[in-house]
Amino acid sequence: MKALKAALLATAIGASALAIAVPLKTDNARSSVSAVFKQMNVPVEAPFRTFSASIDYDAAKPAASKASVEITTASFDIGDPMYNKEVAKKEWFNSAQFPKASFVSTAIAPAGAGKLNVSGKLTMKGRTADVTFPLTVKAEGGKQVFEGQLPIKRLAFNIGEGEWKDTSMVADEVVIKFRVTAAP
């Protein structure tokens, strides 16, 4: 009888631990990922239309949290079909060979009320770099909203080859701006 009770208790503890580990479901209609950069010194913000995010967040234990994002590079929308085809080419995202860009967290640390510092691996166009950035998290309408900005240098990821390495046309500095809304 004691063995049965122990087995039931172990099963109940295991089931509750699994329930905590369930990732939040992303609300794509209320989420966005975009790139902000300067083209000929004019600020441009362009969205990625297709992406997915997986967030396992526990506000009581942020260090145990995990996050990953996958972006379809061909979904970058500058606002003109001709330009959208251009940035999918080899010189830019090379979407045929590298259809996805990704971020996978390696550490999430509390940084004050409603703030986190996130570290992880950013992979674009076959190159991976360690990155760290702040983000805010807040409750909104029964959901969690994660917002942040990740500054990068596009040339570090070989985005803009050949004549496009010239940063007088398109700046090297790019900010990946995101807002991910998710709920259990």
C-alpha positions in Angstrom: 0.0 0.0 0.0 2.9 2.4 0.8 4.4 1.7 -2.5 1.2 2.5 -4.3 0.8 5.8 -2.4 4.5 6.7 -3.2 3.9 5.9 -6.9 0.8 8.0 -7.0 2.5 10.9 -5.2 5.5 10.7 -7.6 3.1 10.7 -10.6 1.2 13.7 -9.2 4.5 15.6 -8.6 5.7 14.7 -12.1 2.5 15.8 -13.7 2.5 19.1 -11.9 6.1 19.7 -12.9 5.2 19.0 -16.5 2.2 21.4 -16.3 4.6 24.2 -15.3 6.9 23.5 -18.3 4.2 24.0 -20.9 5.2 26.8 -23.2 2.9 29.8 -23.6 0.9 30.0 -26.8 1.8 33.0 -29.0 -0.9 35.3 -30.2 0.4 36.1 -33.7 -2.3 38.7 -34.3 -0.9 40.7 -31.4 2.8 40.0 -32.0 5.3 41.5 -34.3 9.0 41.3 -35.3 10.5 44.1 -37.5 13.9 45.4 -38.5 14.7 49.1 -38.1 17.5 50.6 -40.2 18.6 53.6 -42.2 18.6 53.5 -46.0 20.3 56.6 -47.5 20.1 58.0 -43.9 16.3 57.7 -43.9 14.8 55.6 -41.1 13.0 52.5 -42.3 11.0 50.0 -40.3 9.9 46.8 -42.1 8.1 43.8 -40.6 8.8 40.1 -41.0 5.3 38.8 -41.8 6.0 35.1 -40.8 7.6 34.1 -37.5 6.9 31.8 -34.6 7.9 32.1 -31.0 8.1 29.5 -28.2 8.2 31.0 -24.7 8.3 29.0 -21.4 8.1 31.7 -18.8 7.6 31.5 -15.1 7.5 34.9 -13.4 8.4 33.3 -10.1 11.5 31.6 -11.6 12.6 33.7 -14.6 16.1 32.0 -14.6 14.3 28.7 -15.5 12.5 30.4 -18.4 13.4 29.7 -22.1 12.5 31.3 -25.4 13.1 30.7 -29.0 12.0 32.6 -32.2 12.1 31.5 -35.8 11.7 34.0 -38.6 11.0 33.3 -42.3 13.5 35.6 -44.0 11.5 35.7 -47.3 8.6 37.3 -45.3 10.6 40.5 -44.8 8.2 43.2 -46.2 9.8 46.5 -47.2 6.5 47.6 -48.8 7.2 46.9 -52.4 7.1 43.5 -54.1 10.2 44.3 -56.2 12.3 45.3 -53.1 11.0 42.3 -51.2 12.3 40.0 -54.0 15.6 41.8 -53.9 16.2 41.3 -50.2 15.5 37.6 -50.5 18.4 37.3 -53.0 21.9 35.9 -52.2 23.3 39.4 -51.5 20.9 40.0 -48.7 19.1 37.2 -46.8 19.7 34.4 -49.3 16.3 33.0 -48.4 16.7 30.1 -50.8 19.7 28.7 -48.9 18.8 30.2 -45.5 15.0 30.3 -45.2 15.0 30.9 -41.5 16.7 33.1 -39.0 16.5 32.1 -35.3 17.1 33.0 -31.8 17.4 30.5 -28.9 17.9 31.8 -25.3 20.7 30.5 -23.2 20.0 32.6 -20.1 17.2 34.8 -18.8 17.9 36.9 -15.7 15.7 39.3 -13.7 16.7 42.9 -14.1 14.1 44.7 -11.9 10.4 44.9 -11.8 9.0 43.8 -15.2 12.5 43.7 -16.8 14.7 40.8 -17.9 18.1 40.4 -19.5 18.1 37.8 -22.1 21.2 36.1 -23.6 21.2 33.6 -26.4 22.3 32.5 -29.9 21.2 34.5 -32.9 21.6 32.7 -36.3 21.1 34.5 -39.6 22.4 33.5 -43.0 24.4 30.6 -41.6 26.2 32.7 -39.0 25.6 32.4 -35.3 26.5 35.1 -32.7 26.1 35.4 -28.9 23.7 38.3 -28.1 22.3 39.9 -24.9 19.5 42.4 -24.7 17.0 43.8 -22.2 13.3 43.1 -22.5 10.2 44.1 -20.6 7.4 41.8 -19.6 3.9 42.8 -18.5 0.5 41.4 -18.1 -2.1 42.7 -20.6 -5.6 41.3 -20.9 -4.7 38.0 -19.3 -1.7 37.6 -21.5 2.0 38.2 -21.1 3.6 40.8 -23.4 7.3 40.6 -24.0 8.9 43.6 -25.7 12.4 44.4 -26.6 15.0 45.6 -29.1 18.1 43.8 -30.2 20.8 45.9 -31.9 23.0 44.1 -34.4 25.4 44.8 -37.2 24.1 43.4 -40.5 27.5 42.9 -42.0 28.5 40.5 -39.1 25.9 38.2 -40.5 26.9 38.8 -44.1 23.7 40.6 -44.9 24.5 42.9 -47.7 27.2 41.4 -49.9 29.1 42.9 -52.8 28.2 46.5 -53.5 25.8 46.3 -50.6 28.6 46.2 -48.1 28.8 50.0 -48.6 27.1 51.3 -45.5 26.5 54.8 -47.0 23.4 53.2 -48.8 22.1 50.9 -46.1 23.5 51.4 -42.6 25.3 48.6 -40.8 23.3 49.2 -37.6 20.0 47.4 -37.5 17.6 47.0 -34.6 15.4 43.9 -34.4 12.3 45.1 -32.7 9.8 42.7 -31.3 6.6 42.4 -29.3 5.4 38.9 -28.5 2.0 38.4 -26.8 1.4 35.0 -25.3 -0.8 33.1 -22.9 -1.0 29.7 -21.3 
